[in-house]
Amino acid sequence: MVRKKIPGFASFVVRFTCISVLLGISGCSMVARILQKPGVEFESVSLRNISLLEETLLFKMRITNPNHIGIRVNYIEYHLQINEVALVNNRVDETVSVTARGTAIIELPITISHLEMLRTIGEFIKAREAQYELSGTVGFGFFEIPFRNDGQISIIK
């Protein structure tokens, strides 16, 4: 078997490409094993603003980073139901940095048109409260963390 010699620069390019591909394939899984998943916890919900045409709910979520290096939230994808009616499906490309072994609070204001809530607004006005469910995913570099919270929003009579 005759072995052809590859010129110096071409040999370097071939070796570099092979090593890069191998590291790329194994690198992502190694990083995911070294880094711990961040925590996503529901903090609170409040009625920020209400008008004749719409209302704004403010959801707060706590992001906890258990790692020795800082991380960054890349996006939040969420779905909001009020009285079992799907009202909002959205994605916010929010960049929030969380320091190493630190926490950050993400505020997610969600404005809901009363026209969208026509199916539930009667119950809301009579009872002065509504059931909500907020669910979705927080996207980090190597992780997607699902979240879900439900509860009640009340207006003081």
ChimeraX attribute file (.defattr): number of C-alpha atoms within 10 A of each C-alpha:
attribute: neighborCount
match mode: 1-to-1
recipient: residues
	/A:1	3
	/A:2	4
	/A:3	5
	/A:4	6
	/A:5	7
	/A:6	10
	/A:7	8
	/A:8	8
	/A:9	9
	/A:10	10
	/A:11	12
	/A:12	12
	/A:13	11
	/A:14	12
	/A:15	12
	/A:16	12
	/A:17	12
	/A:18	12
	/A:19	12
	/A:20	12
	/A:21	12
	/A:22	11
	/A:23	12
	/A:24	12
	/A:25	11
	/A:26	10
	/A:27	13
	/A:28	11
	/A:29	11
	/A:30	12
	/A:31	11
	/A:32	13
	/A:33	10
	/A:34	9
	/A:35	15
	/A:36	13
	/A:37	17
	/A:38	21
	/A:39	16
	/A:40	20
	/A:41	15
	/A:42	17
	/A:43	14
	/A:44	13
	/A:45	19
	/A:46	15
	/A:47	15
	/A:48	13
	/A:49	12
	/A:50	14
	/A:51	9
	/A:52	7
	/A:53	10
	/A:54	14
	/A:55	16
	/A:56	17
	/A:57	17
	/A:58	16
	/A:59	18
	/A:60	17
	/A:61	18
	/A:62	16
	/A:63	22
	/A:64	20
	/A:65	24
	/A:66	18
	/A:67	16
	/A:68	12
	/A:69	12
	/A:70	13
	/A:71	21
	/A:72	15
	/A:73	20
	/A:74	16
	/A:75	18
	/A:76	21
	/A:77	17
	/A:78	19
	/A:79	16
	/A:80	21
	/A:81	16
	/A:82	22
	/A:83	18
	/A:84	12
	/A:85	15
	/A:86	15
	/A:87	14
	/A:88	17
	/A:89	13
	/A:90	12
	/A:91	14
	/A:92	12
	/A:93	13
	/A:94	16
	/A:95	14
	/A:96	16
	/A:97	16
	/A:98	19
	/A:99	17
	/A:100	14
	/A:101	14
	/A:102	16
	/A:103	17
	/A:104	15
	/A:105	16
	/A:106	18
	/A:107	14
	/A:108	17
	/A:109	16
	/A:110	16
	/A:111	15
	/A:112	17
	/A:113	16
	/A:114	16
	/A:115	10
	/A:116	15
	/A:117	17
	/A:118	11
	/A:119	13
	/A:120	15
	/A:121	18
	/A:122	11
	/A:123	13
	/A:124	19
	/A:125	11
	/A:126	8
	/A:127	12
	/A:128	14
	/A:129	17
	/A:130	18
	/A:131	15
	/A:132	19
	/A:133	17
	/A:134	19
	/A:135	17
	/A:136	19
	/A:137	18
	/A:138	24
	/A:139	19
	/A:140	18
	/A:141	11
	/A:142	12
	/A:143	15
	/A:144	17
	/A:145	14
	/A:146	15
	/A:147	17
	/A:148	15
	/A:149	14
	/A:150	15
	/A:151	12
	/A:152	13
	/A:153	16
	/A:154	13
	/A:155	13
	/A:156	5
	/A:157	6
